[in-house]
Amino acid sequence: KCPVQSFDPSFADSCRGYLREEMAETEPSFLIILGLDAARYMLRTDAPMADLMKKVFHINHIPSFVTPSLEEYAADPSLRIPIWENFLFIRDFLSSGKDTL
């Protein structure tokens, strides 16, 4: 919702209020965070992408998932299988109706 060509934490800080408002208004059932920089910012971590995929995080009590961005995939097509497995994990979580897997 707050796109930029490259991740900028100061821009993300200014966008945070907007995102909180939108989450409160729309009450999404889940979030997918695209890209390592955005995930590290939103989750306040410096973990590598491999440690963030196939896990459930909660942002404002909303189940949230991390996956590489299209740019990251384009730069490294070997991510195809891990991304597919990550989306299978997300599908299984959403169909389970549980808060954690």
N, C-alpha and C positions, 0 to 999 in steps of 0.2 A: 504493500500500500504506500510505501514511502521509497520508491525506487531511485537509485543513483547509479552512475556508471561504475563507481568503485566505492567500497564501503567506507563511510566516514562517521566515526563515533559521535562527533558534534552534531551532525545532521540527524543521526539516530536519536540523540538526546532530545532534540526539538520535536521529533516525530513521536516519541514515547507517549506523550499525553493524548495525542490523536488516536494512537492505537488502543490505549486503555479505554477511551471513550467509546470507540467503535466496538471493542469486545463487550463492554457493558451493554451497549444498545442491541447488538446482534446476537449475543449469547451463543457463540459458535460451539459446536459439540466437540471440535478438535482444531488444532493448528498444525500446519506443516511449515517448518522454518527451512527456507531454501538457502543453502550456502554456509560454509564454515565461519566466515566473518560474522554473519548475522546470528548464527547459533551461539558463537562464543560471546557475543554482546548480550543477547537475550538471556542466556543461561549463566552469564558471568563465570566463564571457565576458559581455560586455555587448552582443553583436551583436543586431541586430534579427531578428525571426522570418524574414523573407525570406532572410536570409543563412544561416539554420540548416536550412531545409527543403531536401529533395532532396540531402542530403549524408549520408555515413556517418561516424559518430564511434565511438570505441571506449571503453567504460567497463569496466574490468577485463577487457580483451580480448574484450568482447562487442560485436558490431556494434549500434549504437544510432542511433535516428532521432528527429527532433524534428517535432512537428506541433502546431498550435494545439489548445487544449482546447475542449471543448464550449461553455464559457462565452465564450471568445474568438470562436468561430464564431457563437454566438447574438448577440453584440454587433456582429458584422460579417459578415452573410451573403455579402458579396462574396468571402469567403475560400473559398467552395464549390469553385470551379475549382482554385485553388492547392492546396487540401487534397487534392482528387481526384488531381491530378497528382503530389503528394507520395506518396500511397499507391500509385500506379502505379510510381513510382520504387522504393519499398520492395519491392513485389512483384517487380519486375525484378531487384533486387539479390538477394533471397532465392532466386529461381529460377535465378540465374546460378551459384550455388555459389562465387562469388569472394569475396575479402576486401574488395575495393574495386571500384567501378564507374567 
